[in-house]
Each structure stands twice: as structure tokens, then as C-alpha cells.
Amino acid sequence: MDQTQPQTLQAAVMLSYINAALGVLFFFAFGAGLSLLLLLLGVSAYAVANEKRWGYRLAVAVAGLYLVVQVIGFFVIHGFSGLLNLVFAGVLLALLLHPQSREYQRIWFH
């Protein structure tokens, strides 16, 4: 993690790393599928922490796709765990699209 980045990006990177770690666990427990999406989120978090513009774009795209999957899962599963997943997916995307995050990546990422 890069401590010089704004708190919004730091939190997004941390949430992405946590999701990637859970993706590894789910990969071994349940196989591929959503786990590969979470692993891709971990790769993009590493790139964001190293101030790569392609990593930020990838993180936004994967977080958006992850949010869509969680919205679909929420309406299919109808459970409390589905609600928590939906909230965390929304928070991740909101942190990445926050004006402070967008401005920082526009100026400093290469």
C-alpha cells in the first residue's frame, strides 16, 4: 500500500486485497467463477498501489462488474449475507469513483 495516496484509494486497495484473499479461499473451496473476478481485483489493487493508470481503470471495471454480480446474487439469494456482500461491493466502487480518488489518479498515475 502507498501511504501517500488519499484515504479513499488506500481503503479501496485494502478492500480489494481482502476480496482477493477471500477469492483464493473460495477458489479452493468452490472452484473458479467469481473467485477469478476477485483475483483480478487483487491484481488491479496492486497496480493502483503502484500508481498505474491501467490498474485504476481495471479496478473500476472489475469493481463495477462485481457490484452487478452482487446485485443479481442479492435478488436470487435473499439473505443477510447477500446484503453484506452487496454493501461492500458498493462501497468499493464508491471509494474508487470518489472525486478525491479520481483527481489523484488523473494527476499522479502514469
Secondary structure, 3 states (H helix, E strand, C coil): CCCCCCHHHHHHHHHHHHHHHHHHHHHHHHCCCHHHHHHHHHHHHHHHHCCCHHHHHHHHHHHHHHHHHHHHHHHHHCCHHHHHHHHHHHHHHHHHHCHHHHHHHHHHCC
